[in-house]
Amino acid sequence: MVHFILTALGIWAVPFIASFPFFSRDGNLVVNIFVFKIAMAIVLSITTYFLSRWYFGKNIPDTLSDAMFVLLGIAIVSIVIDQFTVMKFTKMSYAAYIVQTVSLYSLIIIVGLVAAKSRMIK
């Protein structure tokens, strides 16, 4: 359980912290929105891959469906943390948030499954 919590927090926190340089002190985005989204997708993918490999190295899944269940839980943890942090500072509606983050957080499951599969082979 500790590994799950550390992995989920890491997968959420690293992209969150990496996003700080993209914003001015008054909270405005200082780069093009598409550059920001691509950068965050890359950071999230790399973070997810390495933290998932670490997690699945300690907890080798029997099947990919087991791994997908864990990764879905990690994505849900990220969404819940967003509700208490990011959503407090943004003027974005919940509908807009869902549209923008579902595709991004689906990377957690896709990249995590790749990492889980690499651990299952060994």
LOBAMI-835329 format. One line per field, with one value per atom (N, C-alpha, C, O): residue number from 1; residue in one letter; atom name; x, y, z. Coordinates in Angstrom, 2 decimals. Example, Ala and Ser with C-alpha at 12.3 -4.5 7.8 and 13.67 -1.06 7.14 Angstrom:
! LOBAMI-835329
num [1:1:1:1:2:2:2:2] .
residuo [A:A:A:A:S:S:S:S] .
atomo [N:CA:C:O:N:CA:C:O] .
xx [13.19:12.30:13.20:14.24:12.85:13.67:12.90:13.41] .
yy [-5.69:-4.50:-3.30:-3.32:-2.25:-1.06:0.03:1.14] .
zz [7.80:7.80:7.80:8.46:7.08:7.14:7.87:8.04] .
//
This chain:
! LOBAMI-835329
num [1:1:1:1:2:2:2:2:3:3:3:3:4:4:4:4:5:5:5:5:6:6:6:6:7:7:7:7:8:8:8:8:9:9:9:9:10:10:10:10:11:11:11:11:12:12:12:12:13:13:13:13:14:14:14:14:15:15:15:15:16:16:16:16:17:17:17:17:18:18:18:18:19:19:19:19:20:20:20:20:21:21:21:21:22:22:22:22:23:23:23:23:24:24:24:24:25:25:25:25:26:26:26:26:27:27:27:27:28:28:28:28:29:29:29:29:30:30:30:30:31:31:31:31:32:32:32:32:33:33:33:33:34:34:34:34:35:35:35:35:36:36:36:36:37:37:37:37:38:38:38:38:39:39:39:39:40:40:40:40:41:41:41:41:42:42:42:42:43:43:43:43:44:44:44:44:45:45:45:45:46:46:46:46:47:47:47:47:48:48:48:48:49:49:49:49:50:50:50:50:51:51:51:51:52:52:52:52:53:53:53:53:54:54:54:54:55:55:55:55:56:56:56:56:57:57:57:57:58:58:58:58:59:59:59:59:60:60:60:60:61:61:61:61:62:62:62:62:63:63:63:63:64:64:64:64:65:65:65:65:66:66:66:66:67:67:67:67:68:68:68:68:69:69:69:69:70:70:70:70:71:71:71:71:72:72:72:72:73:73:73:73:74:74:74:74:75:75:75:75:76:76:76:76:77:77:77:77:78:78:78:78:79:79:79:79:80:80:80:80:81:81:81:81:82:82:82:82:83:83:83:83:84:84:84:84:85:85:85:85:86:86:86:86:87:87:87:87:88:88:88:88:89:89:89:89:90:90:90:90:91:91:91:91:92:92:92:92:93:93:93:93:94:94:94:94:95:95:95:95:96:96:96:96:97:97:97:97:98:98:98:98:99:99:99:99:100:100:100:100:101:101:101:101:102:102:102:102:103:103:103:103:104:104:104:104:105:105:105:105:106:106:106:106:107:107:107:107:108:108:108:108:109:109:109:109:110:110:110:110:111:111:111:111:112:112:112:112:113:113:113:113:114:114:114:114:115:115:115:115:116:116:116:116:117:117:117:117:118:118:118:118:119:119:119:119:120:120:120:120:121:121:121:121:122:122:122:122] .
residuo [M:M:M:M:V:V:V:V:H:H:H:H:F:F:F:F:I:I:I:I:L:L:L:L:T:T:T:T:A:A:A:A:L:L:L:L:G:G:G:G:I:I:I:I:W:W:W:W:A:A:A:A:V:V:V:V:P:P:P:P:F:F:F:F:I:I:I:I:A:A:A:A:S:S:S:S:F:F:F:F:P:P:P:P:F:F:F:F:F:F:F:F:S:S:S:S:R:R:R:R:D:D:D:D:G:G:G:G:N:N:N:N:L:L:L:L:V:V:V:V:V:V:V:V:N:N:N:N:I:I:I:I:F:F:F:F:V:V:V:V:F:F:F:F:K:K:K:K:I:I:I:I:A:A:A:A:M:M:M:M:A:A:A:A:I:I:I:I:V:V:V:V:L:L:L:L:S:S:S:S:I:I:I:I:T:T:T:T:T:T:T:T:Y:Y:Y:Y:F:F:F:F:L:L:L:L:S:S:S:S:R:R:R:R:W:W:W:W:Y:Y:Y:Y:F:F:F:F:G:G:G:G:K:K:K:K:N:N:N:N:I:I:I:I:P:P:P:P:D:D:D:D:T:T:T:T:L:L:L:L:S:S:S:S:D:D:D:D:A:A:A:A:M:M:M:M:F:F:F:F:V:V:V:V:L:L:L:L:L:L:L:L:G:G:G:G:I:I:I:I:A:A:A:A:I:I:I:I:V:V:V:V:S:S:S:S:I:I:I:I:V:V:V:V:I:I:I:I:D:D:D:D:Q:Q:Q:Q:F:F:F:F:T:T:T:T:V:V:V:V:M:M:M:M:K:K:K:K:F:F:F:F:T:T:T:T:K:K:K:K:M:M:M:M:S:S:S:S:Y:Y:Y:Y:A:A:A:A:A:A:A:A:Y:Y:Y:Y:I:I:I:I:V:V:V:V:Q:Q:Q:Q:T:T:T:T:V:V:V:V:S:S:S:S:L:L:L:L:Y:Y:Y:Y:S:S:S:S:L:L:L:L:I:I:I:I:I:I:I:I:I:I:I:I:V:V:V:V:G:G:G:G:L:L:L:L:V:V:V:V:A:A:A:A:A:A:A:A:K:K:K:K:S:S:S:S:R:R:R:R:M:M:M:M:I:I:I:I:K:K:K:K] .
atomo [N:CA:C:O:N:CA:C:O:N:CA:C:O:N:CA:C:O:N:CA:C:O:N:CA:C:O:N:CA:C:O:N:CA:C:O:N:CA:C:O:N:CA:C:O:N:CA:C:O:N:CA:C:O:N:CA:C:O:N:CA:C:O:N:CA:C:O:N:CA:C:O:N:CA:C:O:N:CA:C:O:N:CA:C:O:N:CA:C:O:N:CA:C:O:N:CA:C:O:N:CA:C:O:N:CA:C:O:N:CA:C:O:N:CA:C:O:N:CA:C:O:N:CA:C:O:N:CA:C:O:N:CA:C:O:N:CA:C:O:N:CA:C:O:N:CA:C:O:N:CA:C:O:N:CA:C:O:N:CA:C:O:N:CA:C:O:N:CA:C:O:N:CA:C:O:N:CA:C:O:N:CA:C:O:N:CA:C:O:N:CA:C:O:N:CA:C:O:N:CA:C:O:N:CA:C:O:N:CA:C:O:N:CA:C:O:N:CA:C:O:N:CA:C:O:N:CA:C:O:N:CA:C:O:N:CA:C:O:N:CA:C:O:N:CA:C:O:N:CA:C:O:N:CA:C:O:N:CA:C:O:N:CA:C:O:N:CA:C:O:N:CA:C:O:N:CA:C:O:N:CA:C:O:N:CA:C:O:N:CA:C:O:N:CA:C:O:N:CA:C:O:N:CA:C:O:N:CA:C:O:N:CA:C:O:N:CA:C:O:N:CA:C:O:N:CA:C:O:N:CA:C:O:N:CA:C:O:N:CA:C:O:N:CA:C:O:N:CA:C:O:N:CA:C:O:N:CA:C:O:N:CA:C:O:N:CA:C:O:N:CA:C:O:N:CA:C:O:N:CA:C:O:N:CA:C:O:N:CA:C:O:N:CA:C:O:N:CA:C:O:N:CA:C:O:N:CA:C:O:N:CA:C:O:N:CA:C:O:N:CA:C:O:N:CA:C:O:N:CA:C:O:N:CA:C:O:N:CA:C:O:N:CA:C:O:N:CA:C:O:N:CA:C:O:N:CA:C:O:N:CA:C:O:N:CA:C:O:N:CA:C:O:N:CA:C:O:N:CA:C:O:N:CA:C:O:N:CA:C:O:N:CA:C:O:N:CA:C:O:N:CA:C:O:N:CA:C:O:N:CA:C:O:N:CA:C:O:N:CA:C:O:N:CA:C:O:N:CA:C:O:N:CA:C:O:N:CA:C:O:N:CA:C:O:N:CA:C:O] .
xx [0.81:0.00:0.87:0.53:1.97:2.87:3.44:3.55:3.81:4.34:3.29:3.61:2.05:0.97:0.82:0.73:0.79:0.62:1.79:1.59:3.01:4.18:4.18:4.51:3.80:3.74:2.68:2.93:1.49:0.40:0.77:0.54:1.33:1.73:2.83:2.80:3.79:4.87:4.39:4.81:3.48:2.95:2.15:2.09:1.53:0.80:1.75:1.65:2.67:3.46:4.54:4.77:5.18:6.28:5.77:6.35:4.70:4.20:3.67:3.80:3.07:2.57:3.72:3.62:4.80:5.97:6.64:7.10:6.69:7.30:6.52:7.06:5.26:4.45:4.74:4.38:5.35:5.58:6.31:5.90:7.39:8.09:7.25:7.61:6.15:5.30:4.30:3.55:4.29:3.34:4.07:5.13:3.47:4.02:3.61:2.83:4.14:3.81:2.33:1.80:1.68:0.25:-0.64:-1.86:-0.03:-0.79:-1.16:-1.94:-0.63:-0.94:0.09:1.27:-0.39:0.47:1.37:0.87:2.68:3.62:4.05:4.83:3.55:3.83:2.50:1.44:2.59:1.41:0.80:1.53:-0.51:-1.22:-0.83:-0.75:-0.60:-0.24:1.16:1.41:2.08:3.43:3.35:4.01:2.53:2.35:1.78:2.28:0.75:0.11:1.06:1.09:1.82:2.78:3.86:4.23:4.37:5.41:4.89:5.59:3.66:3.09:2.83:2.98:2.42:2.22:3.54:3.58:4.61:5.93:6.39:6.85:6.26:6.68:5.84:6.39:4.54:3.67:4.03:4.07:4.29:4.63:5.94:6.02:6.96:8.25:8.13:8.64:7.47:7.28:6.49:6.86:5.41:4.59:5.38:5.28:6.16:6.93:7.89:7.90:8.68:9.70:9.09:9.54:8.09:7.48:6.66:6.58:6.04:5.32:6.28:5.99:7.41:8.43:8.90:9.09:9.08:9.50:8.40:8.69:7.15:6.05:5.89:5.79:5.87:5.65:6.89:6.81:8.03:9.20:9.04:9.55:8.34:8.09:6.83:6.72:5.87:4.58:4.29:3.51:4.90:4.76:3.32:2.87:2.61:1.22:1.16:2.03:0.11:-0.08:-0.58:-0.19:-1.44:-2.00:-2.00:-1.84:-2.18:-2.27:-3.54:-3.58:-4.58:-5.79:-5.56:-6.13:-4.72:-4.33:-3.59:-3.85:-2.67:-1.90:-2.83:-2.66:-3.79:-4.70:-5.55:-5.84:-5.95:-6.72:-5.90:-6.42:-4.64:-3.75:-3.58:-3.65:-3.34:-3.12:-4.38:-4.29:-5.53:-6.77:-6.91:-7.36:-6.52:-6.52:-5.58:-5.91:-4.41:-3.45:-4.03:-3.88:-4.68:-5.30:-6.40:-6.55:-7.17:-8.24:-7.64:-8.17:-6.56:-5.89:-5.45:-5.62:-4.91:-4.49:-5.67:-5.56:-6.79:-7.98:-8.48:-8.86:-8.49:-8.95:-8.02:-8.50:-6.71:-5.76:-5.99:-5.94:-6.23:-6.52:-7.72:-7.73:-8.72:-9.93:-9.62:-10.27:-8.63:-8.29:-7.17:-6.91:-6.52:-5.41:-5.68:-6.01:-5.53:-5.60:-6.96:-7.02:-8.03:-9.38:-9.68:-10.56:-8.98:-9.18:-8.65:-9.13:-7.64:-6.98:-7.38:-7.03:-8.09:-8.45:-9.91:-10.73:-10.19:-11.56:-12.27:-13.36:-11.65:-12.16:-13.38:-13.41:-14.39:-15.56:-15.18:-14.17:-16.00:-15.73:-15.81:-15.05:-16.72:-16.84:-15.57:-15.07:-15.05:-13.81:-12.63:-11.77:-12.61:-11.55:-11.58:-10.53:-12.76:-12.88:-12.41:-11.67:-12.83:-12.42:-10.91:-10.31:-10.30:-8.86:-8.02:-6.92:-8.49:-7.63:-7.85:-6.96:-9.02:-9.26:-8.23:-7.66:-7.99:-7.00:-5.60:-4.81:-5.29:-3.96:-3.77:-2.73:-4.76:-4.63:-4.78:-4.42:-5.29:-5.29:-3.86:-3.59:-2.95:-1.53:-1.00:-0.12:-1.52:-1.09:-1.34:-0.49:-2.52:-2.87:-2.06:-1.53:-1.98:-1.29:0.20:0.73:0.87:2.31:2.58:3.57:1.72:1.89:1.77:2.48:0.87:0.74:2.00:2.40:2.62:3.90:4.95:5.70:5.00:5.97:5.65:6.57:4.38:3.99:4.36:4.86:4.10:4.42:5.91:6.33:6.72:8.17:8.62:9.60:7.92:8.25:7.74:8.34:6.66:6.10:6.94:6.93:7.68:8.49:9.66:10.05:10.23:11.41:11.12:12.02] .
yy [-1.19:0.00:1.27:2.26:1.22:2.37:2.65:3.80:1.59:1.77:2.38:3.22:1.96:2.51:4.00:4.79:4.38:5.80:6.63:7.71:6.13:6.87:7.01:8.07:5.94:5.99:6.98:7.79:6.91:7.81:9.27:10.13:9.53:10.91:11.40:12.55:10.55:10.93:11.22:12.19:10.36:10.55:11.84:12.46:12.26:13.52:14.70:15.72:14.58:15.71:16.15:17.35:15.22:15.61:16.52:17.59:16.16:17.09:18.40:19.46:18.33:19.54:20.51:21.69:20.01:20.85:21.30:22.44:20.41:20.77:21.85:22.50:22.04:23.06:24.48:25.44:24.63:25.95:26.92:28.08:26.51:27.48:27.99:28.98:27.33:27.74:28.83:29.31:29.22:30.22:31.42:31.29:32.61:33.82:33.86:33.03:34.82:34.95:35.22:34.86:35.85:36.12:34.99:35.13:33.87:32.67:32.53:31.64:33.39:33.31:32.42:32.43:31.68:30.81:31.69:32.58:31.44:32.28:31.66:32.26:30.47:29.83:29.48:29.56:29.11:28.67:27.46:26.61:27.38:26.30:24.93:23.96:24.85:23.57:23.14:21.95:24.08:23.77:23.24:22.27:23.90:23.48:22.06:21.23:21.79:20.47:19.37:18.29:19.65:18.66:18.41:17.27:19.48:19.34:18.53:17.66:18.80:18.07:16.62:15.74:16.34:14.96:14.18:13.02:14.84:14.19:13.94:12.85:14.95:14.79:13.70:12.86:13.71:12.69:11.30:10.35:11.16:9.85:9.31:8.14:10.15:9.71:9.36:8.33:10.21:9.97:8.69:7.87:8.52:7.31:6.07:5.07:6.11:4.93:4.50:3.34:5.43:5.06:4.72:3.78:5.46:5.13:3.84:3.09:3.58:2.31:1.14:0.08:1.31:0.23:-0.03:-1.19:1.02:0.86:0.13:-0.82:0.58:-0.05:-1.51:-2.38:-1.80:-3.16:-4.04:-5.26:-3.44:-4.22:-4.78:-5.85:-4.03:-4.47:-5.32:-6.19:-5.09:-5.78:-6.27:-5.65:-7.36:-7.86:-8.36:-9.25:-7.78:-8.20:-9.57:-9.92:-10.32:-11.62:-11.46:-12.21:-10.49:-10.24:-8.73:-7.92:-8.39:-6.97:-6.34:-5.14:-7.13:-6.57:-6.18:-5.20:-6.94:-6.54:-5.21:-4.32:-5.09:-3.84:-2.69:-1.58:-2.94:-1.88:-1.40:-0.21:-2.31:-1.93:-1.00:0.00:-1.32:-0.48:0.89:1.91:0.91:2.15:3.01:4.24:2.39:3.14:3.80:4.94:3.08:3.66:4.84:5.84:4.74:5.85:7.06:8.19:6.83:7.93:8.58:9.81:7.78:8.32:9.15:10.21:8.68:9.46:10.81:11.83:10.84:12.10:13.03:14.24:12.49:13.32:13.89:15.06:13.07:13.54:14.63:15.64:14.44:15.47:16.76:17.85:16.64:17.82:18.59:19.82:17.89:18.56:19.45:20.48:19.06:19.84:20.85:21.70:20.78:21.70:22.52:23.70:21.92:22.62:23.28:24.43:22.59:23.13:24.33:25.13:24.47:25.62:26.91:28.00:26.78:27.96:28.27:29.33:27.38:27.58:28.03:27.76:28.69:29.12:28.12:28.40:26.97:25.96:25.26:24.95:25.01:24.26:22.78:22.34:22.03:20.60:19.89:18.97:20.31:19.71:19.94:19.02:21.16:21.46:20.69:20.20:20.58:19.81:18.36:17.79:17.77:16.36:16.18:15.24:17.06:16.95:17.05:16.30:17.98:18.21:17.16:16.86:16.60:15.70:14.23:13.42:13.85:12.43:11.87:10.80:12.59:12.11:12.11:11.21:13.12:13.19:12.08:11.42:11.89:10.86:9.45:8.49:9.31:7.99:7.55:6.36:8.52:8.18:7.40:6.55:7.67:6.92:5.44:4.61:5.11:3.71:3.10:2.00:3.81:3.27:3.07:1.99:4.11:4.03:3.07:2.33:3.09:2.17:0.72:-0.13:0.42:-0.96:-1.41:-2.57:-0.50:-0.82:-1.16:-2.12:-0.36:-0.61:-1.92:-2.68:-2.20:-3.45:-4.65:-5.65:-4.55:-5.66:-5.93:-7.08:-4.88:-5.09:-5.78:-6.52:-5.58:-6.26:-7.69:-8.55:-7.97:-9.31:-10.27:-11.47:-9.74:-10.57:-11.18:-12.32:-10.44:-10.92:-12.01:-12.51] .
zz [0.00:0.00:0.00:-0.65:0.72:0.77:-0.62:-1.03:-1.35:-2.70:-3.62:-4.46:-3.47:-4.29:-4.02:-4.96:-2.77:-2.41:-2.91:-3.46:-2.72:-3.20:-4.71:-5.25:-5.41:-6.86:-7.33:-8.22:-6.73:-7.12:-6.85:-7.70:-5.69:-5.38:-6.30:-6.74:-6.60:-7.50:-8.91:-9.53:-9.40:-10.75:-10.84:-11.90:-9.75:-9.76:-9.52:-10.20:-8.56:-8.10:-9.10:-9.25:-9.77:-10.67:-11.80:-12.01:-12.52:-13.54:-12.94:-13.55:-11.75:-11.10:-10.84:-11.15:-10.28:-9.99:-11.29:-11.39:-12.27:-13.56:-14.29:-15.19:-13.93:-14.61:-14.11:-14.78:-12.94:-12.37:-13.29:-13.39:-13.99:-14.85:-16.03:-16.65:-16.32:-17.44:-17.06:-17.92:-15.80:-15.33:-14.75:-14.14:-14.95:-14.34:-12.87:-12.40:-12.15:-10.72:-10.48:-9.43:-11.45:-11.27:-11.78:-11.82:-12.17:-12.52:-13.98:-14.33:-14.83:-16.26:-16.97:-16.64:-17.93:-18.73:-19.61:-20.29:-19.60:-20.35:-21.68:-22.42:-21.98:-23.27:-23.93:-23.31:-25.17:-25.91:-25.20:-24.70:-25.16:-24.47:-25.02:-24.28:-26.33:-26.94:-26.54:-26.34:-26.42:-25.93:-24.50:-24.14:-23.70:-22.31:-22.23:-21.47:-23.00:-22.96:-23.44:-22.86:-24.47:-24.97:-23.93:-23.67:-23.33:-22.30:-21.11:-20.59:-20.69:-19.56:-19.90:-19.05:-21.15:-21.57:-21.56:-21.17:-22.00:-21.99:-20.56:-20.24:-19.70:-18.30:-17.62:-16.89:-17.85:-17.25:-17.74:-16.95:-19.03:-19.59:-19.03:-18.65:-18.97:-18.44:-16.95:-16.51:-16.20:-14.77:-14.54:-13.70:-15.29:-15.14:-15.47:-14.76:-16.54:-16.93:-15.82:-15.42:-15.33:-14.35:-12.98:-12.33:-12.55:-11.26:-11.34:-10.37:-12.49:-12.66:-12.69:-12.12:-13.35:-13.33:-11.91:-11.52:-11.14:-9.75:-8.97:-8.23:-9.13:-8.41:-8.81:-7.94:-10.10:-10.56:-10.39:-10.51:-10.11:-9.73:-8.32:-8.01:-7.48:-6.10:-6.00:-5.13:-6.90:-6.89:-8.31:-9.03:-8.70:-10.07:-10.27:-9.55:-11.25:-11.47:-12.15:-12.95:-11.82:-12.47:-13.90:-14.80:-14.10:-15.43:-15.71:-14.80:-16.97:-17.32:-16.76:-16.51:-16.56:-15.97:-14.52:-14.04:-13.81:-12.44:-12.47:-11.66:-13.42:-13.55:-13.93:-13.43:-14.81:-15.23:-14.05:-13.94:-13.19:-12.01:-11.11:-10.61:-10.90:-10.09:-10.75:-10.08:-12.05:-12.78:-12.83:-12.78:-12.91:-12.85:-11.47:-11.37:-10.42:-9.08:-8.97:-8.34:-9.59:-9.58:-10.32:-9.86:-11.46:-12.21:-11.37:-11.39:-10.66:-9.81:-8.68:-8.35:-8.09:-7.04:-7.60:-6.93:-8.81:-9.44:-9.64:-9.40:-10.07:-10.28:-8.96:-8.89:-7.92:-6.60:-6.06:-5.54:-6.19:-5.74:-6.52:-5.95:-7.83:-8.65:-8.12:-8.14:-7.64:-7.14:-5.94:-5.74:-5.15:-3.96:-4.19:-3.34:-5.33:-5.60:-6.87:-6.78:-8.00:-9.28:-9.50:-9.95:-9.19:-9.44:-8.55:-8.87:-7.44:-6.56:-7.18:-6.87:-8.07:-8.63:-10.07:-10.59:-10.69:-12.08:-12.20:-11.32:-13.27:-13.53:-14.43:-14.95:-14.63:-15.53:-14.92:-13.73:-15.76:-15.29:-15.17:-15.73:-14.46:-14.32:-15.67:-15.93:-16.52:-17.85:-18.66:-19.31:-18.63:-19.35:-18.76:-19.49:-17.43:-16.77:-17.23:-17.54:-17.27:-17.67:-19.11:-19.40:-20.00:-21.40:-21.54:-22.30:-20.82:-20.96:-20.25:-20.71:-19.16:-18.39:-18.64:-18.37:-19.15:-19.38:-20.36:-20.13:-21.44:-22.41:-21.81:-22.08:-21.02:-20.42:-19.38:-19.36:-18.53:-17.50:-18.05:-17.38:-19.27:-19.90:-20.20:-20.34:-20.31:-20.49:-19.29:-19.45:-18.10:-16.91:-17.12:-16.82:-17.63:-17.82:-18.97:-18.84:-20.10:-21.28:-21.01:-21.24:-20.52:-20.27:-19.11:-19.14:-18.11:-16.98:-17.39:-16.87:-18.34:-18.83:-19.56:-19.46:-20.29:-20.94:-19.90:-20.05:-18.84:-17.77:-17.06:-16.73:-16.81:-16.14:-17.00:-16.49:-18.29:-19.21:-19.21:-19.26:-19.16:-19.14:-17.86:-17.87:-16.76:-15.51:-15.49:-14.84:-16.21:-16.23:-17.06:-16.82:-18.03:-18.91:-18.16:-18.43:-17.21:-16.51:-15.54:-14.87] .
//
